[in-house]
C-alpha cells in the first residue's frame, strides 16, 4: 500500500506504543506529528517526528495542532495508563484518559467539518475494561465491568468514540488491546519491573523484588506487533472495533519463571510478596479472542512470551551493566 505523503498525528508519542507506531509509519512514508505534554519526557524520538506540546487535561491548543499538522489519521494513545496509580490519582486519570479523549474527538470533528478533509481516528481502548470478566475468552461483544479508575475512564473514552462514529459519521475505530510489553515498557509496569529488577539482581545491584498478586493471569504480547494492528484498522473500508490479543494466557508467576530462568536465577529466593502492591479491586484473569482481527485485518502476533521475556531481559542487562560500570567508577 502506497502511504507516501500521508500525515499522521499520534498522541502519547513518547510512550512505548507511540515510539513503535511512529517508527512503523515513518517506514511506510508518512509524515508523523506527535502530541505530548508540555514537559517533554519519555523515550527518545526519531528526529523526523514533528513534536507539538499539548496537555490532554487542557486541550486548549488542539485546534491549532490539527490546523498545523492537517492529519489524515489520528492515533490516540495518550493517557494516564498505570492502573495502580489511577487509584491514587483518580480525578487526574479520568480527566486525561476519559475527558481528554472527548476533547480530542470534538476537536477532530470540528477540524474535519471546517476543512472538509477526510480524517480517520484510532482510540486505544484496553482489556482492563473487561475487569471482572463475564466470559472467557473476551471478544468485542463481551460486557465491560471495569475495576479501576483507569478502566472506568477507558470505558468512557471507548463509548464516546463509538458515539462520534455513529452520531457524526467519523471514521473511528477502537482497538481493545490486551497487555503488550517491550523493552520500552515503563518501569512501573509489572513486566518491566520484573526484568529490570532481575537483571540488577544478577549483577548484585539489588537483592529483592517486591510484588503483589503474582497469580494474576494476563494475555501478553509484543507492542511492536500490536501497533501494526492499529494501522491496519484505519486502512479498512469501514470503521469497526477489534480485540487485539495473543490468545494465550500466562500468570505473573510464569513470567517470573521465564525472566529469572533466562538469567539462571531462582526468583523464589528474591521475590517478596508485599500487600502494598495489591490493587483495591483485582482483575484476576484476562484472555483475548482476536479472531475478528485475524479474519478482517489479516493480523496476527509474531512474538510469543518466551521471546518477549528474552528481548526485555537482554535490553535491561545492558542497562544494568551500564549502571554497574558507573558504580565502579564512583
N, C-alpha and C positions, 0 to 999 in steps of 0.2 A: 504494500500500500504506500503510495507516494504522499508523504507528510511534509514535504519541503515547504517552508513558508508559513506553516500553521503556527498559531500563537496559543500558548497555554499559560494559565495563571494557577499557581499552587499555593494554598495557604498551609502554614506549618512546614515550609520548605526546608527548614533547618533540622527537622527531626529525622528519625530513621526512615520512615516511608517517603518523606519529602525528598531526601537526597537520592534514594534509589529511583524514585519516579522521575526526578529531574534528569538523571543520567540516561534513563530509558528514552525519554522524549527528545533530549538533545541528540542522541544517537540516531533517532528517526528523522531528524531535520527540523524539529520545532524550534521556534524562539520561545524561551522559557522565562517567565517572570515569577518571582517568589514574594510571598507576603509573610512577614514575621513581625513579632512585637518590636517596639521601638528600641529596646535594649537588644542588640543583635547578639545572639548566643546560639549554641548548638554545634552541630557537626560542620566541618569545613565544606565550602560550597565551590562548585565549578565556577570560575570567573565569568563564564558566558551567561550565567543566570543573572537577570536584572532584578535587583532587590528593591522592594518597596516596604518601608516600615509602616505597620498598621497594627492596632490593638483591637482584637475582635470584641472586647468588652466595651469598646467605644464605637469604632466603626465609622467615625465622622469623615474619614477620608477615603472610604471605599469607592465612592462615585469617582473621585479623582483618579484612583488607581486603575479603575476599569477604563476610564477615558484614555489614560496614558498607555495602558497595555493593549487594549482592544482585543481581548482573548476570544478565540472560538471555543475553547474548552476551559472550564474552571474545575480544578480538583480541590475539594475542601477537606483537608486533612488536619487543619489546625484545631486544637482542643487542649483543655487540661485533661490529660488522658490517664493519669495514675489513679487507680481505684482507691487504694488506701488513703491517699492524700485527699480524695474527694469527700471522705468522711470528716476530715479535719477542716476542709475549706469548701463546704457545700454550696454556699452562695456564689463564691467566685467560680466554682466548677460549672454551675448551672448558667451563670452569666456568659462565660466564654463558650462552653460546649453546646449549650442549648440556644440561648438568645443570640449568641454570636452567629450561629447558623442562620437564624431568621434574618438578622441584619444583612448577611451576605446574600441570601436568597432574594430579598427585596431589592437590594442594590443591583443584582444581576438582572432581575425582571425589569427594573426601570431603565437600565442601560440598554437592554435588548429592545424595549419598546421605543426608546428615544432614538437609537441608532439604526434600527432595522436589521441589525447584524444577527445572524444565526449564532446561538451560543448553547453549549451543552454543559451540564453540571453534574459533578460526581460528589456524592455525600458518603463520607467514611462512617458507616454505621458499625455496630460492634456486636459480637456474640454475647457480650455481657448483658445485652438487652433481654436475653432469654432467662438469665438468672436462675430462679427456682423452676427448673425445666418442667414442661408439661408433657413432653415426649422426647424420645431419643431414637435416632439422631434428630437434630434440629434442621428444619428446612425453612424456606421463605414464608411458609404459612403457619409455622409454629407460633403459638401465642407468646407474647412477651410477659415476663414477670421480673422486672429489674430489682436488684438487691443492693444498690448503692446509689449515692447522688450522681455519680458519673453515668451509670447505666440509665437512670431516670432522665438525665439530660440528653443522652443519646437517643432514647425513645422519642422524646420531644422533637429533636432535630430530624430524626427519621421520618416521622409523620408530617412535619412541616414540609419536608422535601417532596413527599408524595402529594401533599395538598397543593403545592405550587405546580406540580406536574399536571394534576387533574383540574385545577382551577384556572391556571394561566397558560396551559399548553407549553410549559417549559420542558425541554428535553432534559430530564433529571433522573439519575439512577442512584440507587443506594446499594453499596457493597457491604453486606453483612460479613465482615471479616472476622474469622476466628483468630486465635493468638498466632502472631507471626513475629519471629525473632531474627536476630542477626548480630554480627559483631558491633553494629551501630546502635543496638538497643540501649536505652538509658539504664544507668547502673541501679536505679531504684526498682526496676522490674526484676521479678524473681529469677528468670533465666540468666540474665546478665549479672545479677547479684551473685549467683552461684558460680559462674565461670570466672568472674573477677576474683572472688574470694579463693576459689580452688587453686588458681594459678599463683596467687600470693602465698597461700599455704605451702604450695610446692616449693617455693623459693625461700620459705622461712620468714616471710614478711608479716604474716599474721598466723594465728593458731586456731581460731574457731570461726564458725559462721552461724549466726543466729537466724532462724527461720520460724515461720508459723506453721500452717497446715500443709504438711508435705504429702498428705494423701489426696489433696485436690487433684482432679483429673482434667486435663485440657487437651484440645486438638491443636497441636503446634505445627507451624510451617515456617518457611523461609520468606522474609519480607521481600527479597528480590523477585521471587515468584509471584507474590501477591499483588505487587504494583502493576504487573503485566495485565492482571485481570481488570484492574481499574481502567486501564487504557482501552482494553477490548470492549468494555461496557459502553464507552462513548463512541465506538465505531459501528454500533449496530443501527439498523434501520428504525427501530422503535426502542424507547426507553423502558427499562424494567429493573427489578431488584434481584440481586443474586447473593446467595450464600457462597463464600469462598473459604474452603477448608481442605484439610488433607484427608479427612475421613478416617483418621487413626487417632486413638486416644492414649495418652500416657500420663502417669502421675508425676508430681514433683519428685517423688522418691525415685522413680525410674530415671528422670533427668539427672538426678544426683549420681546414680549408678553410672550413667554414660560419661558424665563430665569427670568425676573423680577417677573412674576406671581408666579413662584416657591418659590420666596423669600417674597411674599406678598408685593411687591413694585409696584408702578406705574412708568414705565420707562419715561413717558412724563414729569414727574417732574424733571428728572435728565439728560436726553439726550439733548445735544446741537448739532444742525446741523452746521457743520463747512465746508465751501467751500474748505479749505486746504486739506481735506481728499477725495475730488473727484479726480478721475483719469482724465488725459488729454483726454483719449478716453475711454468711459464707455462700459462695457459689461452688458447690462440691464437684460438679461434673458438667462438662460441655463436650459435645461431639457433633460436628457438622456434616451435612449431606450436600455436597456441591454438584450433584447430578445435573441440575439445570445449567450451571456454568459450563460443565464439561460438554453438555449437549449443544447449547446455543452459542457459546463463546469459543468452543474448541480449546478451553483452558484446562490445564492440569498441572499439579505441582511436580517439581523435579527433585527437590532436596528433601530427604527424609530426616528423621530425628537424629540418627547416628551421625550423618554428615553435618547436620546443623550444629550439633554439640561440638564436633571436631573443629569446624570453622571458627566457632566462638572461642573455644579453648586456645587454639593456635594464635588467634589475634590477641587475646588477653595475656598470653605468655610473653608476647613481645612487649606489652606494656609493663608487665611485672618485672621483666629483665631490665628494662629501662629504669624502673623505679629502684631496683636493687643496685644497679650501677651508680645511680645518683646518690644513694645512701652510702655506698662505699667511698665515694669521693669526699663526702662530708665527714 
